[in-house]
Amino acid sequence: MLAVFGEALLVLALLLAALPAHSTDLLAMTAAAAGAGPWSEPAHWCGALAFALVILVETGRQPVDNPDTHLELTMIHEGPLLEYAGRDLAYLQWAAAARHWVVLVLGAELFLPHWGGFGASLALLAGGVAALCAALALVETAQAKMRILRVPALLAVGGAAALAGVVSWIAGT
């Protein structure tokens, strides 16, 4: 259920990133997010907030999930992995790590400011991913795990913020 809500929020956040680009091509969306111009739009802020919640959901971090627990009842992302061992478990953990980094890179490219040539963009991407990792660690340290019945309300707040961004984009154009 949380994965379905998280995917819907991801689609809304990507819609907000695609609106300035007038395309769903990732290169066009990245080019449209370059510079400081998008940060003057409220839709970009709403999309960044929604995508921040997507990062928490998709990577299985607190307050949505606690990956360090040993209790099956509190596991959301790690629970299905209990049946695996050896090479299969390593593949699944590698896939989770790859998803983690892909979501962070996507968030850094679409919702953090970047500009310049290839070298500057690459350095800003590395800095943006490091900043997102630090923010994720700060959230995990400061926030306890939410009760599972409260997580859909958190995702609804993200959905409301994304929809407010869509409305502000439509009203502004």
N, CA, C and O atoms as a DFTB+ gen file, in Angstrom:
692 C
 N C O
     1  1       0.822      -1.182       0.000
     2  2       0.000       0.000       0.000
     3  2       0.874       1.257       0.000
     4  3       0.607       2.206      -0.737
     5  1       1.919       1.255       0.831
     6  2       2.794       2.430       0.882
     7  2       3.542       2.607      -0.428
     8  3       3.801       3.735      -0.848
     9  1       3.891       1.508      -1.075
    10  2       4.581       1.600      -2.360
    11  2       3.683       2.224      -3.419
    12  3       4.152       2.996      -4.255
    13  1       2.400       1.897      -3.389
    14  2       1.458       2.480      -4.349
    15  2       1.328       3.982      -4.112
    16  3       1.353       4.765      -5.062
    17  1       1.188       4.387      -2.849
    18  2       1.114       5.818      -2.535
    19  2       2.419       6.527      -2.895
    20  3       2.401       7.652      -3.394
    21  1       3.540       5.872      -2.642
    22  2       4.838       6.458      -2.978
    23  2       5.020       6.629      -4.475
    24  3       5.584       7.628      -4.919
    25  1       4.547       5.659      -5.263
    26  2       4.650       5.775      -6.716
    27  2       3.769       6.903      -7.239
    28  3       4.170       7.628      -8.148
    29  1       2.582       7.057      -6.680
    30  2       1.705       8.155      -7.097
    31  2       2.342       9.506      -6.778
    32  3       2.253      10.444      -7.569
    33  1       2.978       9.595      -5.624
    34  2       3.664      10.834      -5.256
    35  2       4.868      11.077      -6.164
    36  3       5.165      12.221      -6.507
    37  1       5.556      10.016      -6.551
    38  2       6.677      10.144      -7.484
    39  2       6.198      10.671      -8.832
    40  3       6.847      11.532      -9.426
    41  1       5.077      10.164      -9.314
    42  2       4.540      10.629     -10.595
    43  2       4.170      12.106     -10.509
    44  3       4.443      12.863     -11.440
    45  1       3.552      12.526      -9.405
    46  2       3.196      13.942      -9.249
    47  2       4.436      14.836      -9.183
    48  3       4.459      15.917      -9.772
    49  1       5.464      14.380      -8.463
    50  2       6.692      15.170      -8.364
    51  2       7.392      15.260      -9.720
    52  3       7.913      16.315     -10.083
    53  1       7.403      14.167     -10.458
    54  2       8.012      14.203     -11.793
    55  2       7.191      15.060     -12.754
    56  3       7.745      15.684     -13.659
    57  1       5.879      15.091     -12.561
    58  2       5.036      15.989     -13.363
    59  2       5.434      17.441     -13.120
    60  3       5.514      18.236     -14.057
    61  1       5.681      17.779     -11.862
    62  2       6.095      19.149     -11.555
    63  2       7.461      19.468     -12.134
    64  3       7.730      20.620     -12.474
    65  1       8.329      18.473     -12.253
    66  2       9.629      18.700     -12.884
    67  2       9.500      18.778     -14.400
    68  3      10.314      19.429     -15.056
    69  1       8.484      18.119     -14.967
    70  2       8.302      18.111     -16.418
    71  2       7.573      19.343     -16.937
    72  3       7.708      19.686     -18.112
    73  1       6.809      20.009     -16.092
    74  2       6.039      21.172     -16.552
    75  2       6.912      22.295     -17.109
    76  3       6.602      22.805     -18.185
    77  1       7.996      22.712     -16.429
    78  2       8.809      23.783     -17.023
    79  2       9.521      23.353     -18.302
    80  3       9.805      24.185     -19.163
    81  1       9.810      22.060     -18.431
    82  2      10.519      21.571     -19.603
    83  2       9.587      21.338     -20.788
    84  3      10.047      21.225     -21.924
    85  1       8.281      21.264     -20.534
    86  2       7.296      20.929     -21.560
    87  2       7.629      19.593     -22.220
    88  3       7.341      19.382     -23.399
    89  1       8.234      18.701     -21.451
    90  2       8.641      17.398     -21.966
    91  2       8.863      16.452     -20.797
    92  3       9.100      16.883     -19.668
    93  1       8.786      15.173     -21.080
    94  2       9.114      14.178     -20.062
    95  2      10.492      13.572     -20.288
    96  3      10.861      12.606     -19.621
    97  1      11.245      14.122     -21.209
    98  2      12.612      13.687     -21.444
    99  2      13.484      14.144     -20.268
   100  3      13.458      15.314     -19.886
   101  1      14.250      13.214     -19.703
   102  2      15.040      13.552     -18.514
   103  2      16.076      14.635     -18.805
   104  3      16.345      15.471     -17.942
   105  1      16.658      14.635     -19.994
   106  2      17.629      15.684     -20.329
   107  2      16.953      17.053     -20.403
   108  3      17.512      18.048     -19.941
   109  1      15.765      17.106     -20.978
   110  2      15.032      18.369     -21.047
   111  2      14.598      18.826     -19.656
   112  3      14.633      20.017     -19.349
   113  1      14.191      17.881     -18.823
   114  2      13.788      18.231     -17.463
   115  2      14.981      18.745     -16.656
   116  3      14.842      19.693     -15.882
   117  1      16.145      18.130     -16.830
   118  2      17.351      18.586     -16.143
   119  2      17.768      19.965     -16.637
   120  3      18.163      20.819     -15.843
   121  1      17.680      20.184     -17.947
   122  2      18.032      21.495     -18.501
   123  2      17.078      22.579     -18.013
   124  3      17.494      23.710     -17.764
   125  1      15.797      22.232     -17.876
   126  2      14.822      23.213     -17.391
   127  2      15.035      23.539     -15.918
   128  3      14.670      24.625     -15.466
   129  1      15.624      22.607     -15.162
   130  2      15.861      22.844     -13.735
   131  2      17.192      23.529     -13.480
   132  3      17.515      23.836     -12.332
   133  1      17.977      23.777     -14.537
   134  2      19.293      24.400     -14.364
   135  2      19.142      25.874     -14.002
   136  3      18.168      26.527     -14.374
   137  1      20.120      26.376     -13.274
   138  2      20.136      27.776     -12.891
   139  2      19.265      28.047     -11.671
   140  3      18.786      27.133     -11.001
   141  1      19.082      29.324     -11.413
   142  2      18.304      29.723     -10.241
   143  2      16.866      30.075     -10.600
   144  3      16.068      30.348      -9.704
   145  1      16.513      30.077     -11.878
   146  2      15.177      30.448     -12.310
   147  2      14.060      29.599     -11.737
   148  3      13.053      30.140     -11.282
   149  1      14.211      28.270     -11.748
   150  2      13.109      27.449     -11.221
   151  2      12.813      27.691      -9.746
   152  3      11.691      27.451      -9.300
   153  1      13.793      28.160      -8.982
   154  2      13.571      28.349      -7.546
   155  2      12.687      29.548      -7.247
   156  3      12.272      29.742      -6.105
   157  1      12.395      30.350      -8.254
   158  2      11.459      31.457      -8.037
   159  2      10.011      31.010      -8.216
   160  3       9.086      31.769      -7.926
   161  1       9.810      29.791      -8.689
   162  2       8.470      29.262      -8.903
   163  2       8.009      28.459      -7.684
   164  3       8.753      27.602      -7.208
   165  1       6.813      28.711      -7.173
   166  2       6.307      27.912      -6.054
   167  2       6.094      26.446      -6.435
   168  3       6.170      25.572      -5.571
   169  1       5.829      26.163      -7.709
   170  2       5.624      24.787      -8.144
   171  2       6.893      23.966      -7.947
   172  3       6.823      22.784      -7.610
   173  1       8.048      24.582      -8.155
   174  2       9.317      23.860      -7.976
   175  2       9.535      23.522      -6.505
   176  3      10.008      22.432      -6.183
   177  1       9.200      24.432      -5.625
   178  2       9.317      24.165      -4.182
   179  2       8.376      23.042      -3.759
   180  3       8.751      22.171      -2.974
   181  1       7.158      23.068      -4.281
   182  2       6.199      22.010      -3.954
   183  2       6.679      20.661      -4.487
   184  3       6.538      19.639      -3.815
   185  1       7.242      20.660      -5.687
   186  2       7.781      19.431      -6.249
   187  2       8.969      18.915      -5.449
   188  3       9.120      17.708      -5.261
   189  1       9.812      19.828      -4.979
   190  2      10.966      19.422      -4.170
   191  2      10.508      18.809      -2.849
   192  3      11.087      17.825      -2.390
   193  1       9.479      19.379      -2.238
   194  2       8.941      18.811      -0.998
   195  2       8.351      17.424      -1.236
   196  3       8.585      16.500      -0.457
   197  1       7.588      17.286      -2.312
   198  2       7.003      15.982      -2.628
   199  2       8.092      14.956      -2.931
   200  3       7.986      13.802      -2.514
   201  1       9.135      15.362      -3.650
   202  2      10.193      14.419      -3.976
   203  2      11.015      14.057      -2.744
   204  3      11.541      12.948      -2.658
   205  1      11.130      14.972      -1.799
   206  2      11.818      14.635      -0.547
   207  2      11.081      13.519       0.185
   208  3      11.709      12.632       0.762
   209  1       9.761      13.561       0.164
   210  2       8.989      12.475       0.776
   211  2       9.114      11.189      -0.033
   212  3       9.101      10.095       0.531
   213  1       9.234      11.317      -1.356
   214  2       9.460      10.136      -2.198
   215  2      10.784       9.479      -1.834
   216  3      10.877       8.252      -1.784
   217  1      11.804      10.285      -1.581
   218  2      13.110       9.738      -1.192
   219  2      12.978       8.947       0.100
   220  3      13.549       7.863       0.220
   221  1      12.237       9.470       1.063
   222  2      12.055       8.741       2.319
   223  2      11.317       7.422       2.112
   224  3      11.663       6.410       2.722
   225  1      10.309       7.435       1.260
   226  2       9.520       6.225       1.050
   227  2      10.288       5.206       0.218
   228  3      10.358       4.032       0.579
   229  1      10.862       5.651      -0.888
   230  2      11.508       4.719      -1.807
   231  2      12.782       4.113      -1.245
   232  3      13.145       2.996      -1.614
   233  1      13.463       4.821      -0.368
   234  2      14.703       4.278       0.175
   235  2      14.487       3.546       1.492
   236  3      15.434       2.992       2.049
   237  1      13.269       3.535       1.993
   238  2      12.965       2.774       3.205
   239  2      13.624       3.331       4.441
   240  3      14.143       2.573       5.261
   241  1      13.616       4.631       4.591
   242  2      14.263       5.280       5.727
   243  2      13.237       5.799       6.708
   244  3      12.044       5.862       6.410
   245  1      13.723       6.175       7.899
   246  2      12.837       6.756       8.900
   247  2      12.393       8.119       8.418
   248  3      13.179       8.803       7.762
   249  1      11.224       8.535       8.695
   250  2      10.217       8.027       9.617
   251  2       9.305       6.965       9.013
   252  3       8.416       6.471       9.706
   253  1       9.493       6.594       7.737
   254  2       8.610       5.624       7.106
   255  2       8.951       4.204       7.533
   256  3       8.054       3.427       7.859
   257  1      10.214       3.860       7.535
   258  2      10.639       2.511       7.858
   259  2      11.924       2.592       8.664
   260  3      12.637       3.594       8.604
   261  1      12.220       1.549       9.412
   262  2      13.466       1.457      10.164
   263  2      14.243       0.251       9.647
   264  3      13.920      -0.879      10.013
   265  1      15.259       0.457       8.805
   266  2      15.960      -0.680       8.224
   267  2      16.847      -1.432       9.215
   268  3      17.332      -2.516       8.891
   269  1      17.068      -0.896      10.396
   270  2      17.955      -1.525      11.369
   271  2      17.228      -2.405      12.373
   272  3      17.855      -2.946      13.284
   273  1      15.950      -2.555      12.228
   274  2      15.192      -3.312      13.212
   275  2      15.317      -4.817      12.971
   276  3      15.687      -5.255      11.882
   277  1      15.012      -5.577      13.976
   278  2      15.004      -7.026      13.851
   279  2      13.594      -7.596      14.037
   280  3      13.397      -8.810      13.980
   281  1      12.641      -6.735      14.254
   282  2      11.264      -7.167      14.461
   283  2      10.526      -7.207      13.121
   284  3      10.498      -6.217      12.391
   285  1       9.939      -8.341      12.809
   286  2       9.261      -8.496      11.534
   287  2       8.063      -7.569      11.390
   288  3       7.757      -7.121      10.285
   289  1       7.386      -7.278      12.487
   290  2       6.199      -6.438      12.406
   291  2       6.513      -4.993      12.047
   292  3       5.637      -4.282      11.554
   293  1       7.734      -4.545      12.282
   294  2       8.080      -3.163      11.992
   295  2       8.805      -3.007      10.665
   296  3       9.155      -1.891      10.280
   297  1       9.033      -4.093       9.970
   298  2       9.744      -4.034       8.697
   299  2       8.769      -3.805       7.549
   300  3       7.742      -4.477       7.456
   301  1       9.084      -2.877       6.696
   302  2       8.298      -2.666       5.487
   303  2       9.121      -3.099       4.278
   304  3       8.689      -3.934       3.483
   305  1      10.309      -2.521       4.152
   306  2      11.152      -2.846       3.010
   307  2      12.011      -4.087       3.240
   308  3      12.294      -4.821       2.292
   309  1      12.423      -4.331       4.461
   310  2      13.318      -5.450       4.742
   311  2      12.579      -6.751       5.008
   312  3      13.180      -7.821       4.918
   313  1      11.305      -6.693       5.331
   314  2      10.541      -7.896       5.637
   315  2      10.533      -8.936       4.530
   316  3      10.745     -10.116       4.809
   317  1      10.294      -8.540       3.277
   318  2      10.291      -9.533       2.205
   319  2      11.653     -10.195       1.969
   320  3      11.720     -11.230       1.306
   321  1      12.717      -9.630       2.488
   322  2      14.050     -10.197       2.262
   323  2      14.407     -11.300       3.250
   324  3      15.470     -11.910       3.131
   325  1      13.537     -11.567       4.224
   326  2      13.852     -12.555       5.253
   327  2      13.974     -13.970       4.694
   328  3      14.636     -14.817       5.294
   329  1      13.347     -14.232       3.557
   330  2      13.359     -15.572       3.001
   331  2      14.598     -15.865       2.172
   332  3      14.779     -16.997       1.723
   333  1      15.443     -14.888       1.960
   334  2      16.574     -15.065       1.062
   335  2      17.877     -15.128       1.847
   336  3      17.975     -14.640       2.972
   337  1      18.866     -15.740       1.225
   338  2      20.202     -15.825       1.810
   339  2      21.204     -15.955       0.671
   340  3      20.843     -16.254      -0.467
   341  1      22.446     -15.727       0.998
   342  2      23.513     -15.924       0.026
   343  2      23.468     -14.940      -1.123
   344  3      23.243     -13.744      -0.937
   345  1      23.689     -15.475      -2.322
   346  2      23.779     -14.652      -3.525
   347  2      22.462     -13.935      -3.822
   348  3      22.477     -12.784      -4.257
   349  1      21.338     -14.588      -3.597
   350  2      20.043     -13.953      -3.863
   351  2      19.809     -12.752      -2.947
   352  3      19.306     -11.720      -3.391
   353  1      20.169     -12.884      -1.685
   354  2      20.041     -11.763      -0.753
   355  2      20.967     -10.622      -1.154
   356  3      20.593      -9.453      -1.068
   357  1      22.167     -10.960      -1.589
   358  2      23.106      -9.924      -2.038
   359  2      22.563      -9.179      -3.252
   360  3      22.708      -7.959      -3.339
   361  1      21.941      -9.890      -4.188
   362  2      21.346      -9.235      -5.353
   363  2      20.221      -8.289      -4.946
   364  3      20.125      -7.176      -5.462
   365  1      19.381      -8.727      -4.033
   366  2      18.278      -7.884      -3.589
   367  2      18.769      -6.656      -2.828
   368  3      18.223      -5.565      -2.992
   369  1      19.797      -6.828      -1.997
   370  2      20.355      -5.679      -1.287
   371  2      21.065      -4.730      -2.245
   372  3      21.022      -3.513      -2.068
   373  1      21.713      -5.289      -3.254
   374  2      22.350      -4.433      -4.256
   375  2      21.296      -3.641      -5.031
   376  3      21.492      -2.460      -5.317
   377  1      20.181      -4.289      -5.369
   378  2      19.104      -3.596      -6.077
   379  2      18.523      -2.473      -5.227
   380  3      18.201      -1.404      -5.746
   381  1      18.386      -2.709      -3.921
   382  2      17.884      -1.657      -3.025
   383  2      18.869      -0.499      -2.947
   384  3      18.460       0.662      -2.928
   385  1      20.160      -0.802      -2.900
   386  2      21.169       0.259      -2.874
   387  2      21.181       1.038      -4.188
   388  3      21.323       2.261      -4.185
   389  1      21.034       0.338      -5.303
   390  2      20.993       1.013      -6.602
   391  2      19.764       1.919      -6.691
   392  3      19.858       3.038      -7.195
   393  1      18.606       1.442      -6.203
   394  2      17.399       2.277      -6.194
   395  2      17.607       3.517      -5.334
   396  3      17.171       4.611      -5.690
   397  1      18.274       3.338      -4.205
   398  2      18.581       4.448      -3.306
   399  2      19.378       5.525      -4.043
   400  3      19.026       6.703      -3.981
   401  1      20.436       5.137      -4.733
   402  2      21.284       6.111      -5.415
   403  2      20.608       6.705      -6.637
   404  3      20.802       7.885      -6.930
   405  1      19.826       5.923      -7.352
   406  2      19.116       6.464      -8.511
   407  2      18.120       7.534      -8.076
   408  3      18.011       8.577      -8.720
   409  1      17.401       7.286      -7.000
   410  2      16.430       8.274      -6.512
   411  2      17.161       9.536      -6.035
   412  3      16.689      10.646      -6.281
   413  1      18.291       9.382      -5.365
   414  2      19.044      10.549      -4.902
   415  2      19.604      11.361      -6.075
   416  3      19.548      12.591      -6.059
   417  1      20.138      10.686      -7.082
   418  2      20.672      11.401      -8.248
   419  2      19.551      12.090      -9.004
   420  3      19.717      13.222      -9.458
   421  1      18.414      11.426      -9.146
   422  2      17.271      12.040      -9.816
   423  2      16.801      13.282      -9.057
   424  3      16.500      14.309      -9.665
   425  1      16.740      13.185      -7.734
   426  2      16.355      14.349      -6.935
   427  2      17.351      15.487      -7.049
   428  3      16.959      16.652      -7.121
   429  1      18.640      15.161      -7.065
   430  2      19.662      16.203      -7.182
   431  2      19.616      16.878      -8.547
   432  3      19.805      18.091      -8.644
   433  1      19.369      16.116      -9.588
   434  2      19.353      16.691     -10.934
   435  2      18.086      17.498     -11.219
   436  3      18.134      18.493     -11.941
   437  1      16.974      17.080     -10.665
   438  2      15.717      17.741     -11.000
   439  2      15.303      18.832     -10.026
   440  3      14.558      19.738     -10.400
   441  1      15.772      18.762      -8.777
   442  2      15.247      19.696      -7.788
   443  2      16.309      20.498      -7.048
   444  3      15.958      21.309      -6.191
   445  1      17.577      20.309      -7.338
   446  2      18.615      21.135      -6.745
   447  2      19.233      22.013      -7.828
   448  3      19.324      21.586      -8.979
   449  1      19.658      23.223      -7.489
   450  2      20.203      24.109      -8.520
   451  2      21.530      23.590      -9.068
   452  3      22.376      23.091      -8.326
   453  1      21.687      23.717     -10.362
   454  2      22.933      23.345     -11.031
   455  2      23.069      24.180     -12.303
   456  3      22.071      24.602     -12.886
   457  1      24.277      24.408     -12.716
   458  2      24.559      25.218     -13.894
   459  2      25.982      24.929     -14.350
   460  3      26.698      24.149     -13.722
   461  1      26.383      25.556     -15.437
   462  2      27.750      25.439     -15.933
   463  2      27.928      24.291     -16.900
   464  3      26.972      23.647     -17.331
   465  1      29.183      24.061     -17.222
   466  2      29.544      23.003     -18.154
   467  2      29.534      21.639     -17.500
   468  3      28.979      21.445     -16.418
   469  1      30.168      20.690     -18.191
   470  2      30.137      19.312     -17.720
   471  2      30.832      19.154     -16.375
   472  3      30.298      18.501     -15.478
   473  1      32.020      19.743     -16.221
   474  2      32.768      19.604     -14.968
   475  2      32.040      20.229     -13.786
   476  3      31.962      19.645     -12.706
   477  1      31.509      21.429     -14.011
   478  2      30.783      22.104     -12.935
   479  2      29.503      21.350     -12.581
   480  3      29.158      21.219     -11.407
   481  1      28.804      20.857     -13.598
   482  2      27.574      20.098     -13.335
   483  2      27.861      18.799     -12.596
   484  3      27.097      18.395     -11.720
   485  1      28.968      18.144     -12.951
   486  2      29.327      16.903     -12.275
   487  2      29.702      17.168     -10.816
   488  3      29.326      16.406      -9.925
   489  1      30.442      18.249     -10.578
   490  2      30.809      18.600      -9.204
   491  2      29.578      18.991      -8.394
   492  3      29.458      18.618      -7.227
   493  1      28.662      19.742      -9.007
   494  2      27.437      20.119      -8.311
   495  2      26.533      18.909      -8.067
   496  3      25.831      18.854      -7.057
   497  1      26.548      17.945      -8.984
   498  2      25.785      16.717      -8.771
   499  2      26.336      15.947      -7.578
   500  3      25.573      15.479      -6.734
   501  1      27.650      15.816      -7.506
   502  2      28.262      15.119      -6.364
   503  2      27.962      15.857      -5.065
   504  3      27.657      15.230      -4.051
   505  1      28.048      17.187      -5.090
   506  2      27.719      17.969      -3.904
   507  2      26.251      17.873      -3.538
   508  3      25.909      17.823      -2.356
   509  1      25.374      17.848      -4.543
   510  2      23.949      17.725      -4.288
   511  2      23.576      16.382      -3.688
   512  3      22.756      16.306      -2.773
   513  1      24.188      15.313      -4.212
   514  2      23.919      13.989      -3.654
   515  2      24.455      13.905      -2.230
   516  3      23.816      13.312      -1.361
   517  1      25.621      14.493      -1.986
   518  2      26.161      14.510      -0.621
   519  2      25.247      15.306       0.312
   520  3      25.036      14.913       1.460
   521  1      24.706      16.421      -0.178
   522  2      23.782      17.217       0.636
   523  2      22.494      16.448       0.915
   524  3      21.969      16.504       2.027
   525  1      21.985      15.736      -0.077
   526  2      20.787      14.928       0.148
   527  2      21.057      13.786       1.125
   528  3      20.198      13.454       1.942
   529  1      22.251      13.181       1.045
   530  2      22.608      12.130       2.010
   531  2      22.694      12.707       3.421
   532  3      22.241      12.081       4.380
   533  1      23.273      13.897       3.547
   534  2      23.364      14.533       4.866
   535  2      21.970      14.887       5.391
   536  3      21.691      14.705       6.576
   537  1      21.103      15.387       4.523
   538  2      19.739      15.704       4.946
   539  2      18.981      14.443       5.343
   540  3      18.215      14.451       6.307
   541  1      19.196      13.361       4.601
   542  2      18.560      12.089       4.936
   543  2      19.051      11.578       6.282
   544  3      18.261      11.078       7.082
   545  1      20.350      11.700       6.538
   546  2      20.895      11.279       7.834
   547  2      20.356      12.151       8.960
   548  3      20.088      11.654      10.054
   549  1      20.194      13.448       8.702
   550  2      19.643      14.350       9.710
   551  2      18.190      13.990      10.031
   552  3      17.798      13.979      11.198
   553  1      17.401      13.697       9.012
   554  2      16.006      13.312       9.240
   555  2      15.941      12.000      10.013
   556  3      15.136      11.862      10.935
   557  1      16.784      11.034       9.643
   558  2      16.771       9.747      10.345
   559  2      17.195       9.899      11.800
   560  3      16.693       9.187      12.670
   561  1      18.111      10.817      12.071
   562  2      18.584      11.021      13.432
   563  2      17.553      11.765      14.277
   564  3      17.368      11.454      15.454
   565  1      16.887      12.740      13.679
   566  2      15.979      13.593      14.441
   567  2      14.566      13.033      14.558
   568  3      13.829      13.411      15.469
   569  1      14.181      12.146      13.659
   570  2      12.798      11.683      13.617
   571  2      12.718      10.195      13.942
   572  3      13.454       9.386      13.377
   573  1      11.837       9.849      14.837
   574  2      11.595       8.441      15.149
   575  2      10.679       7.841      14.091
   576  3      10.046       8.560      13.319
   577  1      10.618       6.534      14.069
   578  2       9.757       5.855      13.113
   579  2       8.295       6.158      13.421
   580  3       7.859       6.092      14.570
   581  1       7.555       6.488      12.379
   582  2       6.132       6.779      12.541
   583  2       5.343       5.474      12.664
   584  3       5.785       4.421      12.205
   585  1       4.211       5.562      13.268
   586  2       3.303       4.415      13.271
   587  2       2.856       4.191      11.830
   588  3       2.690       5.142      11.066
   589  1       2.668       2.957      11.478
   590  2       2.375       2.618      10.085
   591  2       1.069       3.246       9.596
   592  3       0.919       3.509       8.403
   593  1       0.135       3.485      10.497
   594  2      -1.125       4.100      10.092
   595  2      -0.992       5.599       9.853
   596  3      -1.896       6.206       9.281
   597  1       0.107       6.207      10.274
   598  2       0.334       7.641      10.074
   599  2       1.072       7.932       8.767
   600  3       1.039       9.061       8.277
   601  1       1.730       6.935       8.206
   602  2       2.522       7.144       6.992
   603  2       1.645       7.561       5.804
   604  3       2.042       8.466       5.071
   605  1       0.472       6.949       5.575
   606  2      -0.364       7.449       4.473
   607  2      -0.756       8.916       4.630
   608  3      -0.906       9.619       3.631
   609  1      -0.923       9.389       5.857
   610  2      -1.229      10.810       6.060
   611  2      -0.037      11.674       5.663
   612  3      -0.214      12.752       5.096
   613  1       1.172      11.208       5.958
   614  2       2.376      11.939       5.535
   615  2       2.462      11.992       4.013
   616  3       2.805      13.029       3.446
   617  1       2.155      10.888       3.357
   618  2       2.179      10.863       1.897
   619  2       1.046      11.706       1.316
   620  3       1.193      12.274       0.233
   621  1      -0.075      11.793       2.017
   622  2      -1.170      12.659       1.570
   623  2      -0.761      14.123       1.640
   624  3      -1.157      14.919       0.788
   625  1       0.030      14.487       2.649
   626  2       0.548      15.858       2.722
   627  2       1.454      16.136       1.520
   628  3       1.394      17.212       0.926
   629  1       2.288      15.165       1.170
   630  2       3.125      15.323      -0.013
   631  2       2.300      15.428      -1.279
   632  3       2.612      16.230      -2.160
   633  1       1.244      14.621      -1.381
   634  2       0.360      14.703      -2.538
   635  2      -0.359      16.041      -2.612
   636  3      -0.528      16.602      -3.694
   637  1      -0.781      16.550      -1.463
   638  2      -1.439      17.866      -1.437
   639  2      -0.463      18.966      -1.845
   640  3      -0.839      19.899      -2.554
   641  1       0.786      18.860      -1.402
   642  2       1.790      19.854      -1.797
   643  2       2.050      19.777      -3.298
   644  3       2.184      20.808      -3.957
   645  1       2.121      18.564      -3.840
   646  2       2.345      18.423      -5.281
   647  2       1.158      18.957      -6.078
   648  3       1.343      19.629      -7.092
   649  1      -0.038      18.666      -5.631
   650  2      -1.213      19.190      -6.326
   651  2      -1.290      20.713      -6.218
   652  3      -1.718      21.382      -7.158
   653  1      -0.874      21.263      -5.066
   654  2      -0.811      22.722      -4.941
   655  2       0.209      23.291      -5.917
   656  3       0.002      24.370      -6.473
   657  1       1.300      22.580      -6.129
   658  2       2.296      23.008      -7.117
   659  2       1.733      22.993      -8.526
   660  3       1.993      23.906      -9.310
   661  1       0.967      21.965      -8.853
   662  2       0.347      21.906     -10.185
   663  2      -0.637      23.060     -10.367
   664  3      -0.678      23.699     -11.418
   665  1      -1.431      23.316      -9.320
   666  2      -2.394      24.424      -9.409
   667  2      -1.676      25.768      -9.536
   668  3      -2.106      26.628     -10.304
   669  1      -0.582      25.955      -8.787
   670  2       0.153      27.215      -8.896
   671  2       0.815      27.359     -10.256
   672  3       0.937      28.468     -10.774
   673  1       1.243      26.240     -10.839
   674  2       1.831      26.303     -12.173
   675  2       0.767      26.694     -13.212
   676  3       1.013      27.528     -14.083
   677  1      -0.401      26.084     -13.105
   678  2      -1.476      26.395     -14.039
   679  2      -1.942      27.844     -13.851
   680  3      -2.209      28.541     -14.830
   681  1      -2.037      28.292     -12.608
   682  2      -2.474      29.663     -12.350
   683  2      -1.436      30.695     -12.788
   684  3      -1.781      31.823     -13.142
   685  1      -0.165      30.300     -12.761
   686  2       0.896      31.244     -13.128
   687  2       1.146      31.340     -14.605
   688  3       1.784      32.290     -15.059
   689  1       0.654      30.363     -15.391
   690  2       0.940      30.392     -16.840
   691  2      -0.211      30.889     -17.645
   692  3      -0.119      30.968     -18.870
